[in-house]
Amino acid sequence: RNQISIFIEKRIALIEAEVKRGTFAEQNFGEANASTIKMALSCLESLEHDYPNKVNCSNISSSIKEELLNFQDTIKRPPGLRFDGIHHQLEKLKVWAKVFPDFAPMYISSSEYFGKVINEIIDRIKSIDVMKLALLSQNELEEFLCNMNILQSVSQEVEYLGNSVFSTDNATQAYFSTVQGIKSVVCSWGSISLPEIKAVIVSDDQSLNFLEISRCVKDLSCLLEKYSFCPDLRAEAAKTQEILLNNTAECFGELCSDLQRDFPYPFKLRSSLLKVRDASDLFGDNGDAWKQMVTIVDSFIQHIKSAIRSKSGEGVEMSQS
């Protein structure tokens, strides 16, 4: 091979290496790298007329564009995926656009795409009234927390996305205000007093509302392990769940003690006992941790049955004496 062939091959290899760097997410790529590609292309263009069988700049340029289009597709985020590191990929497209103005529309369209996705996520989060969090289904709650997880990743990117063509101010504001709102609601659940819990357990109107709160706290604690965007919130949810569990168990114990006083009046006892048992079954369906409510009531029922049998035996003995 002659020297010119070696020179051409090295320039082509250099372009391929730098293009890979500029379209591979894990590698750094700056203006110096893009300028290296531009200079190598310029060298090849000056040789193309004399060596048409060795140089085809049109094919090289088309190949670069194709690689960039593929890169543009790969950096798009499927639903539910965080935006961690997105500034790195957008910065690469920005570098390409600066050194090769023909590629500027790619950078603009990608930035507009991410701006649109972020705004849609903000709108979905704002559509949820955190004061009514307990009314969400488990799937709705998971979607809400998934969107919060994405928004948190955007708020972390703010420092690097400041020069992008879309604004991240709304994302940051929406994230922190919503986290604060969730914390406030969860803390309020943890402050429900023992008398209040005791009253709602046997209330047909309020027991289901309290049950929804206990379910929501359980789901929050679980889902915040999966979407760990706010450790403080996760800790607060776990703390509230423990408080509600302990306080509800204590209230069921007190209710059973209250029923003990009605033992001499079986008809009154039976009605109240059925209500407490039905309530314990509802809470028991809330998960393994809540099955202790069923255990408390079942133990009391067994105690009552044993006492009835004992009283019955005493009656038989008295009748025979």
Secondary structure, 3 states (H helix, E strand, C coil): CCHHHHHHHHHHHHHHHHHHHHCCCCCCCCHHHHHHHHHHHHHHHHHHCCCCCCCCHHHHHHHHHHHHHHHHHHCCCCCCCCCCCHHHHHHHHHHHHHHCHHHHHHHHHHHHHHHHHHHHHHHHHHCCCHHHHHHCCHHHHHHHHHHHHHHHHHHHHHHHHCCCCCCCHHHHHHHHHHHHHHHHHHHHHHCCCHHHHHHHHCCCCCHHHHHHHHHHHHHHHHHHHHCCCCHHHHHHHHHHHHHHHHHHHHHHHHHHHHHHHCCCCHHHHHHHHHHHHHHHHHHHCCCHHHHHHHHHHHHHHHHHHHHHHHHHHHHHHHHHC
